[in-house]
Amino acid sequence: MIRFENIVKSFGSRTILKGVNLEIERGKTTVIFGVSGGGKSTIIKHMVGLLKPDSGSIIVDGVSLESADENALREIRKKVGFLFQHGALFDSMNIHDNVAFPMIEHQKLTPKELEYKIDEKLTMVGLEASVVKSLYPEELSGGMRKRVGLARTLALEPEVILYDEPTSGLDPVTSDFITQMINRLRDEMGMTSVLISHDIAESFKAGDNYAMLFDGVIVEAGNKMAFQNSTNEVVQQFINARSTGPIAFH
């Protein structure tokens, strides 16, 4: 579904990605681990063309992003949903209008169709539409805001969802609900998902494939068993949180 080929990206004098090679398998959930500030968010922003690499190639559903024109990029972005860490809801809009926004922008729906889809997406993420639609983001808990963000992400029925720390700051019950939602979208709808996360326990419940980003490159990638049994020191230290000291950049 998505393939990175030797991607290099610098910001000023700092090179964040130093030759990333990575494949995202269609219909699977891929988790990308890494230290804070190590480039995980940079990777997923490249997947929708929000950032362009200095060199290398990114192929999304058979299309090379480097050579794609604006129309092609727009079509690719319609296939990809992005769930930001804090939901990224519009504070000035109620929940109804937040979820409706992408559908009004990109689809031609009758008022009845729009209302049906808003209710459908909110119900999918475990929220009672009749209760929450009139509320504003500030009136919701962090977990509810995250779920509304997911409902809005699902509004255009994307083929891929990119999750930026989907369980960050949530209580264990809500974190587990989000993980179950990710699994349901994969199992019932064939959704391709990419997660960046520090939540190792929840990530190992959700992922099919795993990759470790360290010092600008993918140092390990594979399925759950291969990843957990990796002999790579960085991977084992990250998974087991060993007391041998912090992971250090070369």
C-alpha positions in Angstrom: 0.0 0.0 0.0 2.8 2.4 1.0 6.5 2.0 0.3 9.4 4.2 1.4 12.6 3.9 -0.6 15.7 5.4 0.9 13.9 8.6 2.2 16.2 11.4 3.4 14.8 14.5 5.1 16.5 17.4 6.8 15.3 20.5 8.6 18.0 23.1 8.5 21.3 21.5 9.5 19.6 18.5 11.2 19.0 15.4 9.2 16.0 13.6 10.7 15.5 10.7 8.2 18.8 9.3 6.9 17.6 6.7 4.4 14.3 5.2 5.6 13.1 2.0 3.9 9.7 0.8 4.9 6.7 -1.1 3.5 3.2 -0.7 4.8 1.1 -3.8 4.0 -2.4 -3.4 2.7 -5.1 -4.4 5.2 -2.7 -4.6 8.1 -1.8 -2.4 11.1 1.8 -1.3 11.2 3.3 0.2 14.3 6.3 2.5 14.2 8.2 2.8 17.4 11.0 5.3 18.2 12.4 7.8 20.7 10.7 11.2 21.1 11.8 13.6 18.4 13.3 10.8 16.3 11.2 11.4 13.2 8.1 9.2 13.6 5.7 12.0 12.8 8.0 13.1 10.0 7.5 9.7 8.4 3.7 9.7 8.5 3.5 13.3 7.2 5.4 12.1 4.2 2.8 9.5 3.5 0.2 12.1 2.6 2.5 14.6 0.9 2.5 17.1 3.8 6.2 16.9 3.7 8.4 16.2 0.6 11.7 14.2 1.0 15.0 15.7 0.1 15.8 12.4 -1.8 14.3 9.0 -2.2 10.9 7.8 -3.3 7.4 7.3 -1.7 4.9 5.1 -3.5 1.3 5.2 -2.3 -1.1 2.7 -3.9 1.1 2.6 -7.0 1.6 6.4 -7.3 4.9 8.1 -6.7 4.3 11.2 -4.6 7.3 13.0 -5.9 6.0 13.1 -9.5 2.3 13.4 -8.6 0.5 16.7 -9.5 -1.9 18.4 -7.2 -4.9 16.5 -8.6 -3.2 13.2 -8.0 -2.2 14.2 -4.5 -5.7 15.2 -3.8 -7.0 11.8 -4.8 -4.4 10.1 -2.6 -5.3 12.2 0.4 -8.9 11.3 0.0 -7.8 7.7 0.6 -5.9 8.5 3.8 -7.3 9.7 7.1 -5.1 11.3 9.8 -6.0 11.1 13.5 -3.9 13.7 15.3 -2.6 13.2 18.8 -5.2 15.5 20.4 -8.0 15.1 17.9 -7.4 18.5 16.3 -11.1 19.4 16.5 -12.3 22.9 15.7 -13.0 24.5 19.1 -15.5 26.9 17.6 -17.6 24.1 16.1 -19.9 21.7 17.9 -19.4 18.0 17.4 -22.0 17.8 14.7 -20.2 20.4 12.6 -16.8 18.9 13.3 -17.8 15.5 11.9 -19.8 17.1 9.1 -16.9 19.4 7.9 -15.0 16.9 5.7 -18.2 15.6 4.1 -19.4 19.1 3.3 -16.0 19.9 1.8 -15.6 16.8 -0.3 -19.0 15.1 -0.9 -22.3 16.1 -2.3 -24.9 14.8 0.2 -28.4 15.7 0.9 -29.2 17.1 4.4 -30.7 13.7 5.3 -27.7 11.8 4.0 -25.4 14.0 5.9 -27.2 13.6 9.2 -27.3 9.8 8.7 -23.6 9.6 8.1 -22.8 11.9 11.1 -24.8 9.6 13.4 -23.3 6.5 11.8 -19.7 7.6 12.3 -20.3 8.7 15.9 -22.0 5.4 16.7 -19.1 3.5 15.2 -16.7 5.0 17.7 -19.0 4.3 20.7 -20.6 7.7 21.1 -24.4 8.4 21.4 -24.9 10.8 18.6 -28.1 12.4 20.0 -26.2 13.3 23.2 -22.8 14.6 21.9 -23.7 16.3 18.6 -24.7 19.6 20.2 -21.7 19.7 22.6 -18.4 21.5 21.9 -14.9 19.9 22.2 -14.2 21.7 25.5 -17.2 19.9 27.0 -15.7 16.5 26.3 -13.1 14.3 28.0 -9.8 13.6 26.3 -11.0 10.2 25.4 -14.3 11.4 23.9 -12.4 14.1 21.9 -10.2 11.4 20.5 -13.2 9.3 19.5 -14.8 12.3 17.8 -11.6 12.9 16.0 -11.7 9.3 14.8 -15.3 9.7 13.7 -14.3 12.7 11.6 -11.4 10.8 10.2 -13.8 8.0 9.2 -16.3 10.4 7.6 -14.7 10.1 4.1 -14.3 6.3 4.5 -10.5 6.3 3.9 -8.6 3.2 2.9 -5.7 4.1 5.3 -5.7 5.8 8.7 -2.5 7.3 10.2 -2.7 7.4 14.0 -0.4 9.9 15.9 -0.1 8.5 19.5 -3.8 7.3 19.5 -3.8 6.3 23.2 -1.6 9.1 24.6 -2.9 10.6 27.8 -5.9 8.3 28.0 -6.9 6.1 30.9 -6.5 2.3 30.4 -10.2 1.6 29.7 -10.3 4.3 27.0 -7.0 3.2 25.6 -8.2 -0.3 25.3 -11.4 0.9 23.5 -9.3 2.8 20.9 -7.2 -0.3 20.4 -10.3 -2.4 19.9 -11.6 0.2 17.4 -8.4 0.0 15.3 -8.7 -3.8 15.3 -12.4 -3.7 14.3 -11.6 -1.4 11.4 -9.0 -3.8 10.2 -11.0 -6.9 10.6 -14.4 -5.7 9.4 -13.4 -3.1 6.8 -10.0 -4.2 5.7 -8.5 -0.9 6.9 -4.8 -0.3 6.5 -3.5 1.5 9.6 -0.2 3.1 10.6 0.4 3.9 14.3 3.2 5.8 15.9 3.1 5.2 19.6 5.0 5.0 22.9 2.3 2.8 24.4 4.0 -0.6 24.0 1.3 -2.7 25.7 -1.6 -1.3 23.6 0.5 -1.3 20.4 1.2 -5.0 20.8 -2.5 -5.6 21.0 -3.2 -3.8 17.7 -0.3 -4.3 15.4 0.4 -6.9 12.7 3.8 -5.5 11.7 6.3 -3.4 13.6 9.2 -1.1 12.7 11.8 0.6 14.9 13.1 4.0 13.8 16.4 4.9 15.4 19.0 7.5 14.4 17.2 8.3 11.2 16.8 4.7 9.8 14.6 1.7 10.3 16.8 -0.7 12.3 14.2 -3.5 12.5 10.9 -4.4 10.8 8.8 -7.5 10.9 5.7 -9.2 12.3 5.1 -9.3 16.1 7.0 -12.4 16.8 10.0 -11.4 14.7 10.0 -8.0 16.2 9.7 -9.1 19.8 12.4 -11.7 19.3 14.8 -9.3 17.6 18.4 -9.4 18.8 18.8 -5.7 18.0 19.9 -4.0 21.1 17.9 -0.8 20.5 14.7 -2.8 19.9 15.1 -4.9 23.1 15.9 -1.9 25.2 12.9 -0.1 23.9 10.5 -3.0 24.4 11.8 -4.0 27.8 12.7 -0.6 29.2 15.9 -2.0 30.5 17.7 0.0 33.2 21.0 0.0 31.3 20.5 3.7 30.6 18.7 5.8 27.9 18.9 4.9 24.2 21.6 7.1 22.9 22.0 8.6 19.4 25.2 7.8 17.6 
